[in-house]
């Protein structure tokens, strides 16, 4: 699989996206990203999730949370776009299974209901 989706990132962003992802289906430790406004955090997070999916991570085991519905929608749509650019029509299967993406409040309410 091509890593063309990573070429748009700077060195620090790419390092964060690839952190702990080995060959095959090995996924290492979590990573804390602290960055200022306009530094590309949303882009980096979207690429990180897409990269995990493209490397074989189970989308049902990924929790993607943010504060606002707008930001959650933006992150999810970016993940879909990045996966679609790499996989084409097959990307929908992965991204549709990304069921734990939303706001802190929305996911908290879902957990309470379940």
Secondary structure, 3 states (H helix, E strand, C coil): CCCHHHCCCCHHHHHHHHCCECCCCCECCCCCCCCCCCCCHHHHHHHHHHHHHHCCCCHHHCCEEECCHHHHHHHHHHHHHHHHHHHHHHHHHHHHCCCCEEEHHHHHHHHHHC
